[in-house]
Amino acid sequence: MFRIAIGGLSHETHTFLEKRTTVGDFADRHVQYGPEIIERNRTVSNYIRGFIEVIEETGGELVGTVNAAANVHGYVTRNAFEKFTTEMTDALREAEGVDGVLLALHGAMAAEDYDRAEAEAVRRVRSVVGADVPIMVTLDLHANEDHHLTDVADAVFVCKKYPHTDTRETGEAAARCMVATLRGEFMPAMALHKPGIISPSIFQGTDFSPMRDFRERADEWERVEDDVCYVSVAPGFGYADVPDVGASVIAVTNGDKALAEKVARDMSAYMWKKREELARRPIAGPEEAVQKARSAVQDGRCPVVLADGADRTGDSTHLLRQLMRQGAGNFVLSSLHDPSAVQFCQQLGEGSEVAVSAGGWGQASGEPIHLEGRIEFVGDVTYELTGPMNTGGTVGCGPSATLNLGDSRYVVLTSLNHQVRDAEGFRAFGVDPSDMDILIVRSRVHFRAYYDRVAGEIIEVDAPGMGPADLSGLHFYKIPADIFPVGKNWQVEV
């Protein structure tokens, strides 16, 4: 019977955001220890559930260490990084010997002093368990990784879908590889190649080209080559000024390093051929997007989802201001991140009339917007996801309020940044999205797991914000000079 340690440390670090990610930010999402990790993740569709189910089915013993995650902010503070990595290594020492380690990481974490934070975390785990204990890692599709990680891990598995509806399956794949390795049935050999492309998240959905094309080619390698265990295609996270930024391909084979190299090189070259499709295309701004939405409503293509992919702080007012300016009605925005506005509504109470200035406090978020209406809902909101992504997981929004501005125009205010993934992202605040003509979300692709099946039309919006579809407006200093299309070697001198 094998003893397998499990844990996680997950953060998608937007290095251009000024707010650092603190211990408190991890606490706001989740921090779990020891047996709690096992019990809390049994019913959530995620990487760790995949670990648990495979290891238990094969008669293994699970040892919980630390599982911590935080929502998107700027650099993880040194204090937070040291806290969680130290707690993880301490738990491994206290376990007094494990046969393997499975870690659910992200791949785009950057900490103060550690641009390659995941590689540093795995290096520290390796220093405790030794060279002979296999360490296998799952990553988010937005991972920015290079050889620093593959040098210290035995096998790396990136989820294959965006929206990430296959995290449980990815965890299962890593755990099956672990069991086969410990039984002597598999000997992981791995290769990583980076095609040299940086791209915005909004172009990375796997139901559409070019990511669909990359995935199909990777799946073909897995199908035709018996010794190819898993081919990861990670387009990366473009809002990070770090040396390992950008797309990567990681191939895991059964003892065949040359085959892994062949697969990774082939996939990398194929991605390079389609670099333009992955890196840039025009997206409507707020004025054009609202015009399109109103036209779709008139044609009966409801509900229309307006997806503001550029708003990373959750408080942008650009799209809401345009909706009001053009006289749109019967819409709901979930949500506008503004703790102060929520607190003001709490003081007035549910059912009160309110005039409040909200949003527009973050970077590139526009000016605060004046809202007048009735407070329809006040409460401390935590809800359970019921859609295809992270099913059974919980989303905490903190104290929240819903304003009815008249003409069936609703604005949800939250104390924590909030991304809608399914209908519960509206219902939890007292609004039935099926009654609305227009739904406004702060999301790039994740909302599609549910709304591609439900929406009459989806309109992507590139409003001003810290997650632009055009990366050339960001000031990079640490990225490779030859990375397409914003590395300095690609800049055209005027």
NUTORLUM-631303 format. One record per residue (C-alpha): residue number from 1; residue in three letters; x, y, z. Coordinates in Angstrom, 1 decimal, padded with zeros to 4 digits. Example, Ala and Ser with C-alpha at 12.3 -4.5 7.8 and 13.67 -1.06 7.14 Angstrom:
REM NUTORLUM-631303
1; ALA; 012.3; -004.5; 007.8
2; SER; 013.7; -001.1; 007.1
REM end
This chain:
REM NUTORLUM-631303
1; MET; 000.0; 000.0; 000.0
2; PHE; 001.5; 003.3; -001.1
3; ARG; 001.4; 006.5; 001.0
4; ILE; 000.8; 009.5; -001.3
5; ALA; 001.0; 013.1; -000.1
6; ILE; -001.4; 015.5; -001.7
7; GLY; -001.6; 019.3; -001.6
8; GLY; -002.0; 022.4; -003.6
9; LEU; -000.8; 026.0; -004.0
10; SER; -002.7; 028.0; -006.6
11; HIS; -002.6; 031.5; -007.8
12; GLU; -002.8; 033.2; -011.2
13; THR; -000.6; 036.2; -010.6
14; HIS; -001.3; 039.4; -012.6
15; THR; 002.0; 041.1; -012.1
16; PHE; 000.7; 044.4; -013.5
17; LEU; -001.9; 044.8; -010.6
18; GLU; -000.6; 046.9; -007.8
19; LYS; -002.4; 045.0; -005.0
20; ARG; -000.2; 042.3; -003.6
21; THR; -001.7; 038.8; -002.8
22; THR; -001.5; 038.3; 001.0
23; VAL; -002.1; 035.5; 003.4
24; GLY; -005.6; 037.1; 003.9
25; ASP; -006.4; 036.8; 000.3
26; PHE; -005.7; 033.0; 000.4
27; ALA; -007.9; 032.8; 003.5
28; ASP; -010.7; 034.6; 001.6
29; ARG; -010.8; 031.8; -001.0
30; HIS; -009.5; 028.7; 000.8
31; VAL; -006.7; 027.3; 003.0
32; GLN; -007.0; 023.6; 004.0
33; TYR; -004.8; 021.4; 006.0
34; GLY; -004.2; 017.7; 006.6
35; PRO; -007.3; 015.4; 006.5
36; GLU; -009.5; 018.4; 005.8
37; ILE; -008.1; 018.5; 002.2
38; ILE; -009.4; 015.0; 001.6
39; GLU; -012.8; 015.6; 003.1
40; ARG; -013.4; 019.0; 001.6
41; ASN; -012.6; 018.0; -001.9
42; ARG; -014.4; 014.6; -002.2
43; THR; -017.5; 016.3; -003.8
44; VAL; -015.8; 019.1; -005.8
45; SER; -014.9; 018.5; -009.4
46; ASN; -011.2; 019.5; -009.2
47; TYR; -007.7; 018.2; -009.5
48; ILE; -007.5; 017.0; -005.9
49; ARG; -010.7; 015.0; -006.2
50; GLY; -009.1; 013.2; -009.1
51; PHE; -006.1; 012.5; -006.9
52; ILE; -008.3; 011.2; -004.1
53; GLU; -010.5; 008.9; -006.1
54; VAL; -007.6; 007.2; -008.0
55; ILE; -005.4; 006.7; -004.9
56; GLU; -008.2; 005.3; -002.8
57; GLU; -009.5; 003.1; -005.6
58; THR; -006.0; 001.5; -005.8
59; GLY; -005.7; 001.0; -002.1
60; GLY; -003.3; 003.8; -001.4
61; GLU; -003.1; 005.9; 001.8
62; LEU; -003.5; 009.7; 001.4
63; VAL; -001.5; 012.2; 003.4
64; GLY; -002.9; 015.7; 003.3
65; THR; -000.4; 018.6; 003.5
66; VAL; -001.6; 022.1; 002.6
67; ASN; -004.1; 023.2; -000.1
68; ALA; -004.3; 027.0; -000.5
69; ALA; -005.7; 029.2; -003.3
70; ALA; -006.3; 032.9; -003.8
71; ASN; -008.1; 035.0; -006.4
72; VAL; -006.2; 037.0; -009.0
73; HIS; -004.2; 039.9; -007.6
74; GLY; -000.6; 041.1; -008.0
75; TYR; 002.6; 039.4; -006.8
76; VAL; 002.2; 036.9; -003.9
77; THR; 003.9; 038.4; -000.9
78; ARG; 007.1; 036.7; 000.3
79; ASN; 005.3; 036.2; 003.6
80; ALA; 002.4; 034.3; 002.0
81; PHE; 004.7; 032.2; -000.2
82; GLU; 007.0; 031.3; 002.7
83; LYS; 004.1; 030.4; 005.0
84; PHE; 002.4; 027.9; 002.7
85; THR; 005.5; 026.3; 001.2
86; THR; 007.0; 026.0; 004.8
87; GLU; 003.7; 024.4; 006.0
88; MET; 003.8; 022.0; 003.1
89; THR; 007.4; 020.9; 003.7
90; ASP; 006.8; 020.7; 007.4
91; ALA; 003.8; 018.4; 006.8
92; LEU; 005.9; 016.2; 004.6
93; ARG; 008.6; 015.9; 007.3
94; GLU; 006.0; 015.0; 009.9
95; ALA; 004.6; 012.3; 007.6
96; GLU; 008.0; 010.5; 008.1
97; GLY; 008.2; 009.1; 004.6
98; VAL; 005.8; 009.0; 001.7
99; ASP; 006.1; 007.1; -001.6
100; GLY; 004.9; 009.9; -003.8
101; VAL; 003.7; 013.5; -003.9
102; LEU; 000.8; 014.8; -006.0
103; LEU; 000.5; 018.6; -006.1
104; ALA; -002.3; 020.8; -007.7
105; LEU; -000.5; 024.0; -008.6
106; HIS; -001.4; 026.7; -011.1
107; GLY; 001.6; 027.5; -013.2
108; ALA; 001.2; 031.3; -013.4
109; MET; 002.1; 032.1; -009.8
110; ALA; 004.8; 034.8; -009.3
111; ALA; 005.9; 035.7; -005.8
112; GLU; 008.1; 038.5; -004.5
113; ASP; 011.6; 037.2; -005.0
114; TYR; 010.4; 034.2; -007.0
115; ASP; 009.2; 034.7; -010.5
116; ARG; 009.1; 030.9; -011.0
117; ALA; 007.1; 030.3; -007.8
118; GLU; 005.8; 026.8; -008.7
119; ALA; 009.3; 025.6; -009.6
120; GLU; 010.6; 026.9; -006.3
121; ALA; 007.8; 025.3; -004.4
122; VAL; 008.5; 021.9; -006.0
123; ARG; 012.2; 022.3; -005.4
124; ARG; 011.5; 022.7; -001.7
125; VAL; 009.3; 019.6; -001.7
126; ARG; 012.1; 017.7; -003.5
127; SER; 014.6; 018.8; -000.9
128; VAL; 012.5; 017.1; 001.8
129; VAL; 011.4; 013.9; 000.1
130; GLY; 014.6; 013.2; -001.8
131; ALA; 015.5; 012.3; -005.4
132; ASP; 013.8; 008.9; -005.5
133; VAL; 010.3; 009.9; -004.5
134; PRO; 008.2; 010.8; -007.6
135; ILE; 006.6; 014.2; -007.6
136; MET; 003.8; 014.8; -010.1
137; VAL; 002.1; 018.1; -010.7
138; THR; -001.1; 019.3; -012.3
139; LEU; -001.3; 022.8; -013.8
140; ASP; -003.9; 025.2; -015.1
141; LEU; -004.0; 025.7; -018.8
142; HIS; -002.7; 029.3; -018.3
143; ALA; 000.6; 028.0; -016.9
144; ASN; 003.8; 029.9; -017.6
145; GLU; 006.4; 027.3; -017.1
146; ASP; 009.9; 026.3; -018.4
147; HIS; 012.5; 023.7; -017.6
148; HIS; 013.0; 025.0; -014.1
149; LEU; 009.8; 023.1; -013.2
150; THR; 010.3; 020.0; -015.3
151; ASP; 013.8; 019.7; -013.9
152; VAL; 012.4; 019.1; -010.4
153; ALA; 009.1; 017.3; -011.1
154; ASP; 008.8; 013.8; -012.5
155; ALA; 005.7; 014.5; -014.6
156; VAL; 003.5; 017.5; -015.3
157; PHE; -000.1; 017.4; -016.4
158; VAL; -001.9; 020.5; -017.7
159; CYS; -005.7; 020.5; -017.9
160; LYS; -006.8; 020.2; -021.5
161; LYS; -009.9; 022.4; -021.6
162; TYR; -010.7; 026.1; -021.2
163; PRO; -013.2; 026.5; -019.6
164; HIS; -011.5; 024.2; -017.2
165; THR; -014.2; 021.5; -017.0
166; ASP; -011.7; 018.6; -016.9
167; THR; -009.7; 019.4; -013.8
168; ARG; -010.9; 016.2; -012.1
169; GLU; -009.8; 014.1; -015.1
170; THR; -006.5; 015.9; -015.1
171; GLY; -006.0; 015.0; -011.4
172; GLU; -007.0; 011.4; -012.2
173; ALA; -004.4; 011.2; -015.0
174; ALA; -001.6; 012.4; -012.7
175; ALA; -002.6; 010.0; -010.0
176; ARG; -002.8; 007.0; -012.4
177; CYS; 000.7; 007.9; -013.7
178; MET; 001.9; 008.0; -010.0
179; VAL; 000.4; 004.6; -009.2
180; ALA; 001.8; 003.0; -012.4
181; THR; 005.2; 004.5; -011.6
182; LEU; 005.3; 003.2; -008.1
183; ARG; 004.2; -000.3; -009.3
184; GLY; 007.1; -000.3; -011.8
185; GLU; 004.8; -000.3; -014.8
186; PHE; 005.7; 003.2; -016.0
187; MET; 008.9; 005.2; -016.1
188; PRO; 008.1; 008.9; -016.7
189; ALA; 010.2; 010.7; -019.3
190; MET; 009.4; 014.3; -020.0
191; ALA; 010.2; 017.1; -022.5
192; LEU; 009.1; 020.7; -022.6
193; HIS; 009.3; 023.2; -025.5
194; LYS; 008.2; 026.8; -025.7
195; PRO; 007.1; 028.1; -029.1
196; GLY; 007.8; 031.7; -028.1
197; ILE; 004.2; 033.1; -028.1
198; ILE; 002.4; 035.3; -025.5
199; SER; -001.3; 035.6; -025.8
200; PRO; -004.4; 037.1; -024.1
201; SER; -006.6; 034.6; -022.2
202; ILE; -009.6; 035.6; -024.3
203; PHE; -008.2; 033.9; -027.4
204; GLN; -007.4; 030.6; -025.6
205; GLY; -010.8; 028.9; -025.5
206; THR; -010.4; 025.2; -026.5
207; ASP; -013.7; 025.0; -028.3
208; PHE; -012.4; 027.4; -030.9
209; SER; -009.4; 027.6; -033.3
210; PRO; -006.5; 027.7; -032.8
211; MET; -006.6; 026.0; -029.4
212; ARG; -009.0; 023.4; -030.7
213; ASP; -006.5; 022.6; -033.5
214; PHE; -003.6; 022.3; -031.0
215; ARG; -005.6; 020.0; -028.8
216; GLU; -006.6; 017.8; -031.7
217; ARG; -003.0; 017.4; -032.7
218; ALA; -001.9; 016.6; -029.2
219; ASP; -004.8; 014.0; -028.8
220; GLU; -003.6; 012.4; -032.0
221; TRP; -000.1; 011.9; -030.6
222; GLU; -001.6; 010.3; -027.5
223; ARG; -003.8; 008.0; -029.7
224; VAL; -001.1; 006.8; -032.2
225; GLU; 001.9; 006.4; -029.9
226; ASP; 001.4; 003.8; -027.1
227; ASP; 004.3; 005.3; -025.1
228; VAL; 002.9; 008.8; -025.1
229; CYS; 001.1; 009.2; -021.8
230; TYR; 000.0; 012.8; -021.9
231; VAL; 000.6; 015.9; -024.0
232; SER; 000.0; 019.2; -022.3
233; VAL; -000.7; 022.4; -024.3
234; ALA; -000.5; 025.5; -022.1
235; PRO; -001.0; 028.8; -024.0
236; GLY; 000.2; 030.6; -020.8
237; PHE; -000.9; 033.7; -018.9
238; GLY; -000.1; 036.9; -020.8
239; TYR; -000.6; 039.3; -017.9
240; ALA; 002.7; 038.4; -016.2
241; ASP; 006.0; 040.1; -016.7
242; VAL; 008.1; 037.0; -015.9
243; PRO; 011.0; 035.2; -017.7
244; ASP; 009.0; 032.0; -018.3
245; VAL; 005.9; 033.7; -019.7
246; GLY; 004.1; 032.3; -022.7
247; ALA; 003.0; 029.1; -024.3
248; SER; 004.6; 025.7; -023.5
249; VAL; 004.1; 022.1; -024.6
250; ILE; 005.0; 019.3; -022.2
251; ALA; 005.1; 015.7; -023.3
252; VAL; 005.2; 012.8; -020.8
253; THR; 006.1; 009.3; -022.2
254; ASN; 006.9; 005.9; -020.8
255; GLY; 010.7; 005.9; -020.6
256; ASP; 011.2; 007.4; -024.1
257; LYS; 012.9; 010.8; -023.7
258; ALA; 013.6; 011.0; -027.5
259; LEU; 009.9; 010.5; -028.2
260; ALA; 008.9; 013.1; -025.7
261; GLU; 011.3; 015.6; -027.4
262; LYS; 009.8; 014.7; -030.8
263; VAL; 006.3; 015.3; -029.7
264; ALA; 007.0; 018.6; -027.8
265; ARG; 009.0; 019.9; -030.8
266; ASP; 006.3; 019.0; -033.3
267; MET; 003.6; 020.6; -031.2
268; SER; 005.7; 023.7; -030.5
269; ALA; 006.3; 024.2; -034.3
270; TYR; 002.6; 023.7; -035.1
271; MET; 001.7; 026.4; -032.5
272; TRP; 004.3; 028.8; -034.0
273; LYS; 002.6; 028.4; -037.5
274; LYS; -000.7; 029.6; -035.9
275; ARG; 000.8; 032.3; -033.7
276; GLU; -001.2; 035.1; -035.2
277; GLU; -004.5; 033.4; -034.4
278; LEU; -003.5; 032.8; -030.9
279; ALA; -002.0; 036.2; -030.2
280; ARG; -004.3; 038.8; -031.6
281; ARG; -007.6; 039.6; -033.3
282; PRO; -010.0; 042.6; -033.0
283; ILE; -012.7; 042.6; -030.3
284; ALA; -015.6; 045.2; -029.9
285; GLY; -015.2; 048.0; -027.4
286; PRO; -018.1; 048.9; -025.0
287; GLU; -020.0; 051.2; -027.4
288; GLU; -020.1; 048.8; -030.3
289; ALA; -020.7; 045.8; -028.0
290; VAL; -023.8; 047.4; -026.4
291; GLN; -025.1; 048.3; -029.8
292; LYS; -024.7; 044.7; -030.9
293; ALA; -026.4; 043.5; -027.7
294; ARG; -029.5; 045.8; -028.2
295; SER; -029.8; 044.7; -031.8
296; ALA; -029.7; 041.0; -030.7
297; VAL; -032.4; 041.7; -028.1
298; GLN; -034.6; 043.3; -030.7
299; ASP; -034.1; 040.2; -032.8
300; GLY; -035.1; 037.9; -029.9
301; ARG; -031.7; 036.3; -029.4
302; CYS; -031.9; 036.3; -025.6
303; PRO; -030.3; 036.2; -023.3
304; VAL; -027.4; 038.1; -024.6
305; VAL; -024.2; 037.7; -022.6
306; LEU; -021.8; 040.6; -022.6
307; ALA; -018.4; 039.3; -021.4
308; ASP; -016.0; 042.0; -020.2
309; GLY; -012.8; 040.1; -020.5
310; ALA; -010.5; 043.0; -019.7
311; ASP; -011.8; 043.8; -016.2
312; ARG; -009.4; 042.0; -013.8
313; THR; -010.3; 044.0; -010.7
314; GLY; -014.0; 043.6; -011.1
315; ASP; -014.9; 047.3; -010.6
316; SER; -014.8; 048.6; -014.2
317; THR; -017.6; 051.0; -015.0
318; HIS; -016.9; 051.4; -018.7
319; LEU; -019.5; 048.8; -019.9
320; LEU; -022.2; 049.7; -017.4
321; ARG; -021.9; 053.4; -018.2
322; GLN; -022.4; 052.6; -021.9
323; LEU; -025.4; 050.4; -021.2
324; MET; -027.0; 053.3; -019.3
325; ARG; -026.0; 055.8; -021.9
326; GLN; -027.6; 053.9; -024.7
327; GLY; -030.8; 053.3; -022.7
328; ALA; -030.6; 049.5; -022.4
329; GLY; -033.1; 047.9; -020.1
330; ASN; -033.8; 044.5; -018.6
331; PHE; -030.1; 043.7; -017.8
332; VAL; -028.1; 042.5; -014.8
333; LEU; -024.5; 043.0; -014.1
334; SER; -022.9; 040.5; -011.8
335; SER; -020.9; 042.0; -010.3
336; LEU; -019.4; 045.3; -009.4
337; HIS; -016.6; 044.9; -006.9
338; ASP; -016.9; 047.7; -004.3
339; PRO; -016.8; 046.9; -000.5
340; SER; -017.5; 050.5; 000.4
341; ALA; -020.6; 050.7; -001.7
342; VAL; -021.8; 047.4; -000.2
343; GLN; -021.3; 048.7; 003.3
344; PHE; -023.3; 051.8; 002.5
345; CYS; -026.2; 049.6; 001.3
346; GLN; -026.0; 047.4; 004.4
347; GLN; -026.4; 050.5; 006.6
348; LEU; -029.5; 051.5; 004.7
349; GLY; -031.0; 048.0; 004.6
350; GLU; -032.9; 045.9; 002.2
351; GLY; -035.9; 047.7; 000.6
352; SER; -034.4; 051.2; 001.0
353; GLU; -034.0; 053.7; -001.8
354; VAL; -030.3; 054.5; -002.4
355; ALA; -028.0; 056.9; -004.3
356; VAL; -024.5; 055.6; -004.3
357; SER; -021.2; 056.1; -006.2
358; ALA; -019.7; 052.7; -007.1
359; GLY; -016.8; 051.1; -008.9
360; GLY; -014.0; 052.9; -010.8
361; TRP; -011.5; 052.6; -008.0
362; GLY; -009.1; 050.2; -009.6
363; GLN; -006.5; 050.5; -012.3
364; ALA; -007.9; 051.4; -015.7
365; SER; -011.4; 050.9; -014.4
366; GLY; -012.9; 054.2; -015.4
367; GLU; -014.6; 056.8; -013.1
368; PRO; -017.0; 055.8; -010.3
369; ILE; -020.6; 055.6; -011.6
370; HIS; -023.6; 057.2; -009.8
371; LEU; -026.4; 054.6; -009.2
372; GLU; -029.9; 055.4; -007.9
373; GLY; -032.5; 052.8; -007.1
374; ARG; -033.9; 050.4; -004.6
375; ILE; -031.8; 047.9; -002.6
376; GLU; -033.4; 044.5; -003.5
377; PHE; -031.0; 042.3; -001.6
378; VAL; -028.4; 042.5; 001.2
379; GLY; -026.5; 039.5; 002.5
380; ASP; -023.2; 037.7; 003.0
381; VAL; -023.1; 035.5; -000.1
382; THR; -021.4; 032.1; -000.6
383; TYR; -022.9; 029.9; -003.2
384; GLU; -022.3; 026.4; -004.7
385; LEU; -021.4; 026.0; -008.4
386; THR; -023.9; 023.8; -010.3
387; GLY; -022.7; 024.2; -013.8
388; PRO; -020.1; 022.1; -015.7
389; MET; -017.0; 023.9; -014.2
390; ASN; -015.8; 023.1; -010.6
391; THR; -019.2; 021.5; -009.9
392; GLY; -019.9; 021.4; -006.2
393; GLY; -017.3; 024.0; -005.4
394; THR; -018.2; 027.1; -003.4
395; VAL; -017.7; 030.8; -004.4
396; GLY; -017.5; 033.4; -001.6
397; CYS; -018.4; 037.0; -002.5
398; GLY; -018.5; 038.4; 001.0
399; PRO; -021.1; 041.0; 002.0
400; SER; -023.1; 041.9; -001.1
401; ALA; -026.0; 043.9; -002.3
402; THR; -028.3; 044.0; -005.4
403; LEU; -029.6; 047.3; -006.7
404; ASN; -032.7; 047.7; -008.9
405; LEU; -032.1; 050.9; -011.0
406; GLY; -035.6; 050.7; -012.5
407; ASP; -036.6; 049.4; -016.0
408; SER; -035.5; 046.0; -014.8
409; ARG; -031.8; 047.1; -014.6
410; TYR; -030.0; 045.3; -011.8
411; VAL; -026.4; 045.8; -010.5
412; VAL; -024.9; 043.3; -008.1
413; LEU; -022.3; 044.8; -005.7
414; THR; -019.8; 042.5; -004.0
415; SER; -017.1; 042.8; -001.4
416; LEU; -014.9; 040.3; -003.1
417; ASN; -014.0; 040.1; -006.8
418; HIS; -016.4; 037.7; -008.5
419; GLN; -016.5; 035.9; -011.8
420; VAL; -019.7; 034.3; -013.0
421; ARG; -019.4; 030.7; -014.1
422; ASP; -023.0; 029.6; -014.2
423; ALA; -026.6; 030.8; -013.3
424; GLU; -025.9; 030.7; -009.6
425; GLY; -023.7; 033.7; -010.1
426; PHE; -026.9; 035.7; -010.5
427; ARG; -029.4; 033.6; -008.5
428; ALA; -027.3; 033.9; -005.3
429; PHE; -028.1; 037.6; -005.3
430; GLY; -031.8; 037.3; -005.9
431; VAL; -031.9; 037.8; -009.7
432; ASP; -033.2; 035.1; -012.0
433; PRO; -031.0; 035.3; -015.2
434; SER; -033.7; 033.6; -017.3
435; ASP; -035.9; 036.7; -016.8
436; MET; -033.2; 039.1; -018.2
437; ASP; -032.5; 040.1; -021.8
438; ILE; -028.8; 041.0; -021.2
439; LEU; -026.4; 039.4; -018.7
440; ILE; -023.1; 041.2; -018.0
441; VAL; -020.2; 039.1; -016.7
442; ARG; -016.5; 039.7; -015.8
443; SER; -015.1; 036.7; -017.6
444; ARG; -013.0; 035.8; -020.6
445; VAL; -013.9; 032.1; -021.3
446; HIS; -015.0; 030.3; -018.1
447; PHE; -018.6; 031.5; -018.3
448; ARG; -018.8; 029.7; -021.7
449; ALA; -018.9; 026.2; -020.0
450; TYR; -022.5; 027.1; -019.0
451; TYR; -023.6; 029.9; -021.2
452; ASP; -022.5; 028.6; -024.6
453; ARG; -025.5; 026.2; -024.1
454; VAL; -027.9; 028.8; -022.7
455; ALA; -027.2; 032.2; -024.3
456; GLY; -029.0; 033.4; -027.4
457; GLU; -025.8; 035.3; -028.3
458; ILE; -022.4; 036.0; -026.7
459; ILE; -020.6; 039.2; -027.3
460; GLU; -017.0; 039.6; -026.2
461; VAL; -016.0; 043.1; -025.0
462; ASP; -012.6; 044.6; -024.8
463; ALA; -013.2; 047.6; -022.5
464; PRO; -010.4; 049.5; -021.0
465; GLY; -008.9; 047.4; -018.2
466; MET; -005.9; 045.5; -016.9
467; GLY; -006.7; 042.4; -019.1
468; PRO; -006.6; 043.9; -022.6
469; ALA; -006.9; 041.8; -025.7
470; ASP; -004.0; 043.8; -027.1
471; LEU; -001.0; 043.1; -024.9
472; SER; 001.1; 045.8; -026.6
473; GLY; -000.2; 048.4; -024.1
474; LEU; 001.4; 046.7; -021.2
475; HIS; 005.0; 047.5; -020.3
476; PHE; 007.1; 044.3; -020.1
477; TYR; 010.6; 044.2; -018.8
478; LYS; 011.4; 040.5; -017.9
479; ILE; 009.9; 038.6; -020.9
480; PRO; 012.1; 037.1; -023.6
481; ALA; 013.1; 039.5; -026.3
482; ASP; 012.0; 037.2; -029.1
483; ILE; 008.5; 036.3; -027.8
484; PHE; 005.8; 037.0; -030.3
485; PRO; 004.2; 039.6; -030.6
486; VAL; 005.4; 042.0; -027.9
487; GLY; 009.0; 041.0; -027.2
488; LYS; 011.4; 043.8; -028.0
489; ASN; 012.7; 042.1; -031.1
490; TRP; 009.2; 042.3; -032.6
491; GLN; 008.7; 046.0; -031.9
492; VAL; 008.7; 048.1; -035.0
493; GLU; 010.9; 051.2; -034.9
494; VAL; 009.1; 054.3; -036.1
REM end
